Amino acid sequence: MTHRIYISLTGILWFLMGAWLMAKGLKFVASGHFDSTGIAALISAGLLVGFLKGKFVLSKSASRVIARISSLSLPVPVWKLYAASYWILIGSMMALGMLLNVLPIPIELRGAIDIAIGAALIRGSFVYLWYGEPRSISNER
C-alpha cells in the first residue's frame, strides 16, 4: 500500500467513527426529556463544540499523523503507523467512552458529548481525506 492509502484509510476510519458517535448521540438526545427547543439547543451546542475541536485541535493532530505516515518506509505494519502516544490516546478515549456508560450522567448530556466528539472526528477526517488534493484559489486569502 502507498502512503496515500494509509492516510485515506485513517481518514475514513475517523469519519465512520464520527458518524457512528453522532448517530448514537442524536438518538440519546432525542430520547431525553427535553422539548424540541431543548433538543435543538443540545444538538447545536454539540455540533459547534465538535466543529471547533475538529478545526483547531484534531486537524493539528491529523497533520502530525500525516507527516509521520509520510515519513515511514513502505511497507508499514499497522502498529507502526501511529506513534505510541497516539495509541495511548485512542485507548484512553475508548476507556472514557466506557466510563460514560457507567456514570450517572443524564442521557441528553451523554448524547451532546457524543455529538460533539462525532462532529470533531468528522471535521478532523477531512484533513486526511483532502491530503494531497489541490486547493481552490478562492479558498486562499
MARKE-440767 format. One record per atom (N, C-alpha, C): x, y, z; residue number from 1; atom name. Coordinates in nm, 3 decimals. Layout:
       x       y       z  nr atom
       X       Y       Z NUM   CA
...
This chain:
       x       y       z  nr atom
   0.084  -0.119   0.000   1    N
   0.000   0.000   0.000   1   CA
   0.088   0.124   0.000   1    C
   0.033   0.232  -0.051   2    N
   0.106   0.358  -0.056   2   CA
   0.076   0.441   0.069   2    C
   0.157   0.545   0.087   3    N
   0.133   0.638   0.198   3   CA
  -0.007   0.699   0.187   3    C
  -0.045   0.735   0.066   4    N
  -0.176   0.798   0.042   4   CA
  -0.290   0.706   0.086   4    C
  -0.277   0.577   0.061   5    N
  -0.381   0.483   0.101   5   CA
  -0.389   0.474   0.253   5    C
  -0.275   0.466   0.320   6    N
  -0.275   0.463   0.467   6   CA
  -0.342   0.588   0.524   6    C
  -0.309   0.701   0.466   7    N
  -0.365   0.828   0.514   7   CA
  -0.515   0.832   0.486   7    C
  -0.558   0.790   0.369   8    N
  -0.701   0.789   0.336   8   CA
  -0.778   0.692   0.425   8    C
  -0.722   0.575   0.452   9    N
  -0.789   0.479   0.539   9   CA
  -0.804   0.534   0.681   9    C
  -0.704   0.607   0.728  10    N
  -0.715   0.670   0.859  10   CA
  -0.829   0.771   0.858  10    C
  -0.839   0.851   0.754  11    N
  -0.948   0.948   0.742  11   CA
  -1.085   0.882   0.735  11    C
  -1.094   0.772   0.662  12    N
  -1.221   0.700   0.652  12   CA
  -1.260   0.645   0.789  12    C
  -1.163   0.592   0.862  13    N
  -1.191   0.540   0.996  13   CA
  -1.240   0.651   1.089  13    C
  -1.175   0.766   1.087  14    N
  -1.219   0.880   1.168  14   CA
  -1.361   0.919   1.130  14    C
  -1.388   0.926   0.999  15    N
  -1.521   0.966   0.952  15   CA
  -1.628   0.868   0.999  15    C
  -1.603   0.739   0.982  16    N
  -1.701   0.637   1.022  16   CA
  -1.726   0.637   1.172  16    C
  -1.621   0.650   1.251  17    N
  -1.639   0.656   1.396  17   CA
  -1.716   0.782   1.435  17    C
  -1.685   0.893   1.370  18    N
  -1.757   1.017   1.397  18   CA
  -1.905   1.005   1.362  18    C
  -1.935   0.944   1.248  19    N
  -2.075   0.928   1.207  19   CA
  -2.149   0.837   1.306  19    C
  -2.083   0.730   1.351  20    N
  -2.145   0.639   1.448  20   CA
  -2.173   0.712   1.580  20    C
  -2.076   0.790   1.628  21    N
  -2.096   0.864   1.753  21   CA
  -2.205   0.969   1.739  21    C
  -2.211   1.037   1.625  22    N
  -2.316   1.137   1.605  22   CA
  -2.454   1.071   1.603  22    C
  -2.467   0.959   1.534  23    N
  -2.596   0.889   1.530  23   CA
  -2.637   0.844   1.671  23    C
  -2.542   0.791   1.746  24    N
  -2.570   0.749   1.883  24   CA
  -2.610   0.869   1.968  24    C
  -2.537   0.979   1.953  25    N
  -2.567   1.100   2.029  25   CA
  -2.703   1.157   1.996  25    C
  -2.739   1.160   1.869  26    N
  -2.870   1.210   1.828  26   CA
  -2.982   1.125   1.888  26    C
  -2.961   0.994   1.890  27    N
  -3.060   0.904   1.949  27   CA
  -3.075   0.933   2.099  27    C
  -2.963   0.952   2.168  28    N
  -2.968   0.981   2.312  28   CA
  -3.039   1.113   2.340  28    C
  -3.005   1.217   2.263  29    N
  -3.067   1.348   2.284  29   CA
  -3.218   1.340   2.259  29    C
  -3.255   1.273   2.151  30    N
  -3.397   1.263   2.117  30   CA
  -3.476   1.181   2.218  30    C
  -3.410   1.088   2.287  31    N
  -3.481   1.003   2.383  31   CA
  -3.492   1.066   2.522  31    C
  -3.436   1.186   2.536  32    N
  -3.439   1.253   2.665  32   CA
  -3.572   1.319   2.695  32    C
  -3.570   1.407   2.793  33    N
  -3.693   1.468   2.842  33   CA
  -3.707   1.616   2.802  33    C
  -3.637   1.657   2.698  34    N
  -3.643   1.796   2.655  34   CA
  -3.748   1.814   2.546  34    C
  -3.797   1.939   2.535  35    N
  -3.887   1.971   2.424  35   CA
  -3.801   1.995   2.300  35    C
  -3.864   2.029   2.189  36    N
  -3.790   2.044   2.064  36   CA
  -3.687   2.157   2.070  36    C
  -3.716   2.263   2.147  37    N
  -3.620   2.372   2.160  37   CA
  -3.495   2.325   2.236  37    C
  -3.515   2.250   2.343  38    N
  -3.403   2.197   2.420  38   CA
  -3.319   2.099   2.340  38    C
  -3.387   2.015   2.262  39    N
  -3.317   1.919   2.177  39   CA
  -3.232   1.993   2.074  39    C
  -3.292   2.094   2.010  40    N
  -3.219   2.173   1.909  40   CA
  -3.098   2.242   1.972  40    C
  -3.114   2.294   2.094  41    N
  -3.003   2.362   2.162  41   CA
  -2.890   2.265   2.192  41    C
  -2.922   2.145   2.241  42    N
  -2.818   2.045   2.271  42   CA
  -2.745   2.001   2.144  42    C
  -2.821   1.977   2.039  43    N
  -2.759   1.935   1.913  43   CA
  -2.670   2.046   1.859  43    C
  -2.720   2.170   1.861  44    N
  -2.642   2.284   1.811  44   CA
  -2.514   2.303   1.892  44    C
  -2.526   2.294   2.024  45    N
  -2.407   2.309   2.109  45   CA
  -2.306   2.199   2.080  45    C
  -2.353   2.075   2.067  46    N
  -2.262   1.964   2.037  46   CA
  -2.192   1.982   1.903  46    C
  -2.268   2.025   1.803  47    N
  -2.209   2.047   1.670  47   CA
  -2.107   2.161   1.672  47    C
  -2.139   2.269   1.742  48    N
  -2.046   2.383   1.748  48   CA
  -1.917   2.345   1.820  48    C
  -1.929   2.284   1.936  49    N
  -1.811   2.242   2.012  49   CA
  -1.729   2.143   1.929  49    C
  -1.796   2.048   1.867  50    N
  -1.727   1.948   1.786  50   CA
  -1.656   2.009   1.666  50    C
  -1.723   2.100   1.597  51    N
  -1.660   2.164   1.482  51   CA
  -1.534   2.239   1.525  51    C
  -1.545   2.315   1.634  52    N
  -1.430   2.393   1.681  52   CA
  -1.315   2.301   1.725  52    C
  -1.348   2.194   1.796  53    N
  -1.243   2.100   1.838  53   CA
  -1.180   2.034   1.716  53    C
  -1.261   1.996   1.619  54    N
  -1.208   1.935   1.498  54   CA
  -1.118   2.028   1.420  54    C
  -1.159   2.155   1.410  55    N
  -1.082   2.252   1.332  55   CA
  -0.953   2.292   1.400  55    C
  -0.957   2.314   1.531  56    N
  -0.840   2.370   1.599  56   CA
  -0.755   2.269   1.674  56    C
  -0.809   2.152   1.706  57    N
  -0.732   2.053   1.782  57   CA
  -0.703   1.930   1.696  57    C
  -0.808   1.864   1.648  58    N
  -0.788   1.739   1.575  58   CA
  -0.721   1.760   1.439  58    C
  -0.740   1.875   1.377  59    N
  -0.673   1.898   1.249  59   CA
  -0.521   1.905   1.267  59    C
  -0.476   1.959   1.380  60    N
  -0.332   1.962   1.409  60   CA
  -0.280   1.821   1.435  60    C
  -0.357   1.743   1.508  61    N
  -0.320   1.603   1.535  61   CA
  -0.313   1.525   1.403  61    C
  -0.411   1.546   1.318  62    N
  -0.413   1.477   1.189  62   CA
  -0.292   1.516   1.104  62    C
  -0.255   1.642   1.106  63    N
  -0.138   1.686   1.029  63   CA
  -0.010   1.618   1.079  63    C
   0.001   1.601   1.211  64    N
   0.118   1.531   1.267  64   CA
   0.118   1.384   1.225  64    C
   0.002   1.321   1.227  65    N
  -0.007   1.180   1.187  65   CA
   0.026   1.166   1.039  65    C
  -0.022   1.257   0.956  66    N
   0.008   1.254   0.813  66   CA
   0.158   1.266   0.790  66    C
   0.222   1.357   0.861  67    N
   0.367   1.374   0.847  67   CA
   0.440   1.246   0.889  67    C
   0.393   1.184   0.996  68    N
   0.457   1.060   1.042  68   CA
   0.441   0.949   0.938  68    C
   0.317   0.929   0.892  69    N
   0.292   0.822   0.795  69   CA
   0.374   0.847   0.668  69    C
   0.381   0.971   0.624  70    N
   0.454   1.004   0.501  70   CA
   0.603   0.978   0.514  70    C
   0.655   0.982   0.636  71    N
   0.799   0.964   0.656  71   CA
   0.840   0.818   0.672  71    C
   0.745   0.727   0.686  72    N
   0.777   0.586   0.709  72   CA
   0.812   0.516   0.578  72    C
   0.902   0.419   0.589  73    N
   0.938   0.337   0.473  73   CA
   0.830   0.232   0.451  73    C
   0.797   0.211   0.325  74    N
   0.696   0.111   0.288  74   CA
   0.759  -0.026   0.276  74    C
   0.690  -0.133   0.305  75    N
   0.557  -0.142   0.364  75   CA
   0.562  -0.114   0.515  75    C
   0.449  -0.071   0.567  76    N
   0.442  -0.032   0.708  76   CA
   0.344  -0.124   0.781  76    C
   0.390  -0.190   0.889  77    N
   0.293  -0.265   0.970  77   CA
   0.197  -0.167   1.039  77    C
   0.073  -0.207   1.058  78    N
  -0.030  -0.119   1.114  78   CA
   0.013  -0.061   1.248  78    C
   0.073  -0.141   1.334  79    N
   0.110  -0.091   1.467  79   CA
   0.221   0.012   1.463  79    C
   0.290   0.027   1.349  80    N
   0.394   0.129   1.338  80   CA
   0.345   0.257   1.269  80    C
   0.221   0.254   1.219  81    N
   0.167   0.373   1.151  81   CA
   0.159   0.492   1.246  81    C
   0.122   0.465   1.369  82    N
   0.098   0.572   1.465  82   CA
   0.198   0.563   1.579  82    C
   0.230   0.678   1.636  83    N
   0.321   0.683   1.750  83   CA
   0.255   0.619   1.872  83    C
   0.337   0.578   1.967  84    N
   0.284   0.516   2.089  84   CA
   0.187   0.610   2.160  84    C
   0.216   0.739   2.159  85    N
   0.128   0.836   2.224  85   CA
  -0.010   0.839   2.158  85    C
  -0.016   0.816   2.029  86    N
  -0.144   0.812   1.957  86   CA
  -0.225   0.690   1.999  86    C
  -0.158   0.574   2.009  87    N
  -0.227   0.453   2.054  87   CA
  -0.279   0.471   2.196  87    C
  -0.201   0.537   2.282  88    N
  -0.244   0.563   2.420  88   CA
  -0.366   0.655   2.418  88    C
  -0.365   0.755   2.332  89    N
  -0.480   0.846   2.320  89   CA
  -0.606   0.770   2.277  89    C
  -0.593   0.683   2.180  90    N
  -0.707   0.604   2.133  90   CA
  -0.761   0.517   2.247  90    C
  -0.672   0.450   2.319  91    N
  -0.713   0.367   2.432  91   CA
  -0.780   0.446   2.542  91    C
  -0.727   0.565   2.571  92    N
  -0.787   0.647   2.677  92   CA
  -0.924   0.701   2.634  92    C
  -0.941   0.733   2.507  93    N
  -1.071   0.778   2.459  93   CA
  -1.174   0.664   2.466  93    C
  -1.132   0.544   2.435  94    N
  -1.222   0.430   2.446  94   CA
  -1.260   0.405   2.593  94    C
  -1.162   0.416   2.682  95    N
  -1.189   0.398   2.825  95   CA
  -1.284   0.505   2.877  95    C
  -1.266   0.629   2.830  96    N
  -1.354   0.737   2.870  96   CA
  -1.497   0.711   2.822  96    C
  -1.510   0.660   2.701  97    N
  -1.642   0.626   2.648  97   CA
  -1.710   0.518   2.731  97    C
  -1.633   0.417   2.773  98    N
  -1.688   0.312   2.858  98   CA
  -1.726   0.367   2.995  98    C
  -1.645   0.461   3.046  99    N
  -1.675   0.521   3.176  99   CA
  -1.805   0.601   3.170  99    C
  -1.829   0.670   3.059 100    N
  -1.954   0.745   3.043 100   CA
  -2.076   0.653   3.050 100    C
  -2.058   0.527   3.010 101    N
  -2.169   0.431   3.013 101   CA
  -2.209   0.393   3.156 101    C
  -2.117   0.402   3.251 102    N
  -2.148   0.359   3.387 102   CA
  -2.170   0.475   3.483 102    C
  -2.129   0.595   3.446 103    N
  -2.151   0.711   3.533 103   CA
  -2.297   0.757   3.524 103    C
  -2.348   0.813   3.633 104    N
  -2.488   0.859   3.632 104   CA
  -2.503   0.996   3.565 104    C
  -2.476   0.999   3.436 105    N
  -2.485   1.123   3.357 105   CA
  -2.618   1.119   3.281 105    C
  -2.693   1.229   3.281 106    N
  -2.819   1.231   3.205 106   CA
  -2.796   1.192   3.058 106    C
  -2.888   1.117   3.005 107    N
  -2.877   1.066   2.868 107   CA
  -2.862   1.179   2.766 107    C
  -2.928   1.292   2.792 108    N
  -2.919   1.405   2.699 108   CA
  -2.778   1.461   2.695 108    C
  -2.712   1.471   2.811 109    N
  -2.574   1.521   2.817 109   CA
  -2.480   1.424   2.749 109    C
  -2.498   1.295   2.773 110    N
  -2.416   1.195   2.703 110   CA
  -2.434   1.208   2.553 110    C
  -2.557   1.233   2.510 111    N
  -2.582   1.250   2.368 111   CA
  -2.511   1.371   2.312 111    C
  -2.515   1.483   2.384 112    N
  -2.447   1.605   2.338 112   CA
  -2.295   1.582   2.331 112    C
  -2.240   1.508   2.427 113    N
  -2.097   1.477   2.426 113   CA
  -2.064   1.390   2.304 113    C
  -2.145   1.289   2.278 114    N
  -2.122   1.203   2.161 114   CA
  -2.133   1.282   2.031 114    C
  -2.229   1.374   2.023 115    N
  -2.243   1.458   1.904 115   CA
  -2.118   1.543   1.886 115    C
  -2.069   1.602   1.993 116    N
  -1.950   1.687   1.985 116   CA
  -1.828   1.607   1.939 116    C
  -1.807   1.491   1.999 117    N
  -1.691   1.409   1.961 117   CA
  -1.706   1.360   1.818 117    C
  -1.828   1.319   1.781 118    N
  -1.852   1.273   1.645 118   CA
  -1.827   1.382   1.542 118    C
  -1.877   1.503   1.570 119    N
  -1.855   1.616   1.478 119   CA
  -1.707   1.650   1.468 119    C
  -1.635   1.642   1.580 120    N
  -1.491   1.671   1.578 120   CA
  -1.417   1.568   1.493 120    C
  -1.452   1.442   1.507 121    N
  -1.387   1.337   1.428 121   CA
  -1.417   1.354   1.279 121    C
  -1.542   1.387   1.248 122    N
  -1.576   1.407   1.106 122   CA
  -1.499   1.525   1.049 122    C
  -1.496   1.636   1.123 123    N
  -1.420   1.753   1.075 123   CA
  -1.272   1.721   1.063 123    C
  -1.217   1.649   1.160 124    N
  -1.077   1.609   1.154 124   CA
  -1.047   1.513   1.041 124    C
  -1.144   1.431   1.005 125    N
  -1.122   1.333   0.898 125   CA
  -1.096   1.402   0.764 125    C
  -1.151   1.521   0.747 126    N
  -1.131   1.593   0.621 126   CA
  -0.984   1.624   0.596 126    C
  -0.907   1.645   0.699 127    N
  -0.763   1.673   0.683 127   CA
  -0.698   1.552   0.615 127    C
  -0.733   1.432   0.660 128    N
  -0.679   1.310   0.598 128   CA
  -0.732   1.293   0.456 128    C
  -0.862   1.312   0.439 129    N
  -0.924   1.284   0.310 129   CA
  -0.886   1.386   0.204 129    C
  -0.856   1.509   0.245 130    N
  -0.815   1.612   0.150 130   CA
  -0.665   1.615   0.129 130    C
  -0.590   1.531   0.196 131    N
  -0.444   1.532   0.186 131   CA
  -0.400   1.512   0.041 131    C
  -0.319   1.603  -0.005 132    N
  -0.267   1.594  -0.141 132   CA
  -0.361   1.648  -0.247 132    C
  -0.480   1.690  -0.210 133    N
  -0.575   1.745  -0.308 133   CA
  -0.539   1.890  -0.335 133    C
  -0.551   1.933  -0.460 134    N
  -0.523   2.074  -0.490 134   CA
  -0.625   2.166  -0.422 134    C
  -0.577   2.279  -0.372 135    N
  -0.663   2.376  -0.307 135   CA
  -0.718   2.474  -0.409 135    C
  -0.841   2.513  -0.389 136    N
  -0.905   2.612  -0.476 136   CA
  -0.842   2.749  -0.452 136    C
  -0.824   2.827  -0.556 137    N
  -0.768   2.961  -0.542 137   CA
  -0.859   3.048  -0.459 137    C
  -0.991   3.027  -0.469 138    N
  -1.085   3.110  -0.394 138   CA
  -1.074   3.085  -0.243 138    C
  -1.018   2.971  -0.200 139    N
  -1.002   2.941  -0.058 139   CA
  -0.875   3.004   0.000 139    C
  -0.784   3.049  -0.086 140    N
  -0.658   3.106  -0.039 140   CA
  -0.673   3.257  -0.025 140    C
  -0.652   3.307   0.094 141    N
  -0.659   3.452   0.117 141   CA
  -0.551   3.494   0.209 141    C
